Amino acid sequence: MQANLFTNQQDPGAFETHDLGDGWVREYPAAFSASESAALRDTLVRQIPWRQDRLRIAGRELDVPRLQCWMGDAD
């Protein structure tokens, strides 16, 4: 019998380090289960005040192709 392919069997403390040249990022691919990840994503989508800015390019107004939100001190 085949095991469930979608069961998180990795160690949640396991990580991969990605060298960026002048820094690094540590990725924890199994930190959250699929249901925890979905719940966190849904919370971020609902609670963060996302906005879509517009740019003027060659006389035309175009939507920026991503949602943005400023987080930090105003100054």
N, C-alpha and C positions, 0 to 999 in steps of 0.2 A: 504494500500500500504506500502510495506517495504521500509525503508530508505536505502540510499546507505551505504553499509557496509564499504566502503573504504574512506569515508569522514572523515577528521580529525576533530573530535568534541571535543577534549580535549583542555584544556587551555595550550597554549605554555609555560606559566610560571610555570606550575605544575612540580614538581620534586619528585624523590625518592632518599633517601639517603641510601647508602650501606656501612655498617661498615666493615672495613677491619682489625680490631684489632688495628693496629698502625696508622691508618688513615681512611679516608672515601672518597667515590666518590659520587658525586651528579649527577644523571642521569636525563636529560630532554627529555623524550621519544617523546614529541610532539613539540619540538623546531622548526622543519622544516616540511614542507609539503612533501609528497612523491616525487613530481617533484623537489623541492629544494634539497632534499636528493640525488636524482639521479644525478642532475647536479653537486653537490659538489663532490660526489664520482667519477664521470667521470673526473672532473678537477684534483682531487688528483691522479688518476691512470695515467693520461696523463702527468702531470707536475712534479711529484716527480721522482727523478732518482733512481728508484728501481733497486736492483740487487739480484741475487740468488747466494749465496756462496756455496762452496763445502766442504765437510768434508771427511777425510780419516778415515774409520772405518774398522778394521780387514784387512787392506791392500787394501780395495776397496774405490774408490772415489764415493761419493754419493752427490746428490743435497740436500741442506737444504730445508725442505718442506715448506718454506715460503719465500716471498720476503722481503727484508730488505732495509733500507735506514738510514744512519747516519745523524742525525740532531743535531747540537751543535758545540761548539768550538772544534777545532782539538786538543788542549792541554787538 
